[in-house]
Amino acid sequence: MSETIYLKLKESARVRERRVLLGDLAELGCRDQETARRCRLLEVMDIPEGSRESYVISVVSLIGKIEKKWGQVQVESIGETDCVVSFCPLKKPRPLWEGAKAAFVCLVSFFGSAFAIMTFNNDGDVPRLFQEIYRQVLGYAPEGPGILELSYSIGLPLGILVFFNHFSRAALSKDPTPVEVQMRAYETDVNTTLVKEADREGREQ
């Protein structure tokens, strides 16, 4: 009786070596652990030198390779139909360059956020709103900054930090942050586009 192998293909996989194994792209389950181990070590592609960084591999192609290698097996696909393979070779660490990139991103994020907040306050005319609140509550508007401006200045950054869940140890929940959700949605859209382009151009492995 033939063995049944359950193949759960990943949506995307990042590999460091040019020799890509089936275990890098999928999870495999089988009653016979030795068969599953051999399947994980099956070479599915060899990335050539100087080639592009992304490939699309179809689950049909992988099933064909398994059945060609071991004819007496039955493969059941329970995962994705295509996998986007990204080749990211290990590079020599460059602390100075990495630190410079991190500093640049921090500066852009800081000044960009500050500009966005200032334009929002200007569009919403927050200073005039505070003046109206002062007049309705106190009967007059103070000349300089008051308790509302102080509370707003403290509450705005504090609310952003809490909302985006930056303090992992003090987080209210283990749910992903809005930034992480958007990054995963963007990654899914990119993978879908790569799969469709590879299928349209006939580059699917």
Legacy VTK file of the C-alpha trace (Angstrom):
# vtk DataFile Version 3.0
C-alpha trace
ASCII
DATASET POLYDATA
POINTS 205 float
0.000 0.000 0.000
1.368 3.446 -0.923
2.146 6.060 1.696
0.150 9.312 1.827
2.155 12.515 2.176
0.384 15.679 3.258
1.977 18.744 1.688
1.297 22.174 3.192
2.922 24.687 0.856
3.829 28.114 2.252
2.623 31.342 0.664
6.190 32.646 0.616
9.605 31.406 1.672
12.980 33.058 2.093
16.017 30.907 1.346
19.701 31.548 2.009
21.208 28.766 -0.114
21.004 28.339 -3.888
20.095 24.672 -3.413
16.412 24.824 -2.455
14.919 21.837 -0.656
11.271 20.880 -0.354
11.473 21.350 3.411
12.331 25.030 2.831
9.022 25.615 1.050
6.520 23.364 2.760
5.542 21.408 5.842
5.209 17.684 5.276
3.332 15.067 7.226
3.358 11.315 6.805
2.707 8.263 8.928
6.184 7.018 8.027
8.585 9.576 9.504
11.472 8.341 7.374
9.496 9.027 4.192
8.671 12.538 5.419
12.325 13.163 6.251
13.459 12.071 2.778
10.834 14.289 1.159
12.038 17.307 3.105
15.545 16.739 1.701
14.312 16.562 -1.901
15.992 19.247 -4.042
13.310 21.148 -5.965
15.428 23.807 -7.664
18.956 25.174 -7.965
19.123 28.957 -8.203
21.740 29.923 -10.817
24.355 32.603 -10.320
23.400 36.148 -11.273
19.691 35.371 -11.487
16.676 37.298 -10.233
15.816 37.194 -6.544
12.192 35.932 -6.671
10.682 32.759 -8.104
7.208 31.231 -8.117
6.880 27.481 -7.621
3.598 25.668 -8.196
2.381 22.896 -5.900
1.628 20.840 -9.035
5.313 20.949 -9.936
6.312 19.866 -6.431
3.848 16.972 -6.433
5.264 15.875 -9.782
8.818 15.906 -8.411
7.804 13.841 -5.384
5.941 11.271 -7.441
8.811 11.081 -9.932
11.281 10.443 -7.103
9.060 7.991 -5.219
6.381 6.547 -7.452
4.644 4.602 -4.685
3.436 7.657 -2.747
0.231 9.657 -2.794
0.504 13.407 -2.216
-2.331 15.440 -0.711
-2.006 19.231 -0.939
-3.507 21.053 2.059
-1.761 24.419 1.681
-1.208 27.129 -0.902
-1.233 26.472 -4.633
1.866 28.613 -5.283
4.886 29.665 -3.255
6.953 32.822 -3.797
10.605 31.983 -3.179
12.892 34.885 -2.313
16.632 34.306 -2.537
18.398 36.301 0.171
22.025 35.147 0.500
23.891 35.833 3.692
25.921 39.010 3.472
28.837 40.187 5.522
27.477 42.375 8.335
28.299 46.076 8.044
27.405 47.676 11.394
28.242 51.220 10.283
26.037 51.026 7.165
23.187 49.348 9.052
23.377 52.003 11.769
23.320 54.782 9.164
20.213 53.293 7.516
18.479 52.945 10.897
19.310 56.562 11.776
17.984 57.761 8.414
14.698 55.878 8.878
14.333 57.291 12.411
14.878 60.857 11.171
12.425 60.470 8.299
9.813 58.937 10.613
10.286 61.627 13.259
10.107 64.668 10.985
7.457 63.099 8.744
5.223 62.365 11.735
5.784 65.854 13.123
4.839 67.413 9.781
1.717 65.231 9.501
0.576 66.191 13.007
1.174 69.894 12.336
-0.781 69.817 9.080
-3.632 67.972 10.822
-3.721 70.579 13.588
-3.691 73.338 10.987
-6.485 71.773 8.896
-8.607 71.082 11.965
-7.800 74.530 13.434
-7.082 72.953 16.828
-5.838 76.219 18.454
-9.154 77.968 17.651
-11.058 74.948 18.956
-9.188 75.157 22.259
-9.960 78.878 22.456
-13.678 78.143 22.022
-13.566 75.466 24.746
-11.874 77.925 27.113
-14.545 80.553 26.433
-17.415 78.121 26.996
-15.965 76.595 30.186
-14.048 79.489 31.766
-15.761 82.427 30.133
-12.483 83.723 28.721
-9.555 82.523 26.609
-6.066 82.661 28.175
-3.306 84.451 26.317
-0.763 81.637 26.370
-0.878 77.832 26.410
-3.083 76.321 29.102
-4.132 72.975 30.489
-5.751 71.876 27.216
-2.566 72.430 25.205
-0.506 70.631 27.862
-2.885 67.656 27.991
-3.029 67.477 24.186
0.776 67.561 23.882
1.176 64.718 26.387
-1.824 62.653 25.301
-1.080 62.667 21.567
2.318 60.861 21.648
1.191 58.661 24.536
-1.935 57.618 22.641
0.086 56.836 19.517
2.544 54.676 21.455
-0.239 52.770 23.222
-2.326 52.369 20.048
0.581 51.012 18.020
1.526 48.709 20.910
5.255 49.487 20.878
5.969 48.399 24.441
5.780 44.622 24.067
6.213 43.806 27.761
3.572 46.324 28.801
1.245 45.561 25.888
-2.437 45.205 26.677
-2.731 42.247 24.288
-0.649 39.991 22.062
-2.545 41.072 18.953
-0.428 42.376 16.053
-0.101 46.134 15.834
-1.818 48.096 13.025
1.582 48.554 11.376
2.196 44.790 11.429
-1.272 44.141 9.986
-0.648 46.558 7.127
2.793 45.070 6.460
1.313 41.553 6.246
-1.451 42.823 3.942
1.161 44.494 1.736
3.248 41.295 1.670
0.181 39.274 0.638
-0.601 41.720 -2.183
2.998 41.574 -3.424
2.993 37.746 -3.409
-0.331 37.657 -5.280
1.031 40.034 -7.928
4.236 37.994 -8.353
2.231 34.790 -8.786
-0.070 36.343 -11.399
2.837 37.879 -13.322
4.765 34.596 -13.303
1.691 32.719 -14.540
1.045 35.316 -17.259
4.661 35.300 -18.451
5.057 31.526 -18.135
7.846 31.784 -15.545
6.202 29.554 -12.962
8.504 26.719 -11.870
LINES 1 206
205 0 1 2 3 4 5 6 7 8 9 10 11 12 13 14 15 16 17 18 19 20 21 22 23 24 25 26 27 28 29 30 31 32 33 34 35 36 37 38 39 40 41 42 43 44 45 46 47 48 49 50 51 52 53 54 55 56 57 58 59 60 61 62 63 64 65 66 67 68 69 70 71 72 73 74 75 76 77 78 79 80 81 82 83 84 85 86 87 88 89 90 91 92 93 94 95 96 97 98 99 100 101 102 103 104 105 106 107 108 109 110 111 112 113 114 115 116 117 118 119 120 121 122 123 124 125 126 127 128 129 130 131 132 133 134 135 136 137 138 139 140 141 142 143 144 145 146 147 148 149 150 151 152 153 154 155 156 157 158 159 160 161 162 163 164 165 166 167 168 169 170 171 172 173 174 175 176 177 178 179 180 181 182 183 184 185 186 187 188 189 190 191 192 193 194 195 196 197 198 199 200 201 202 203 204
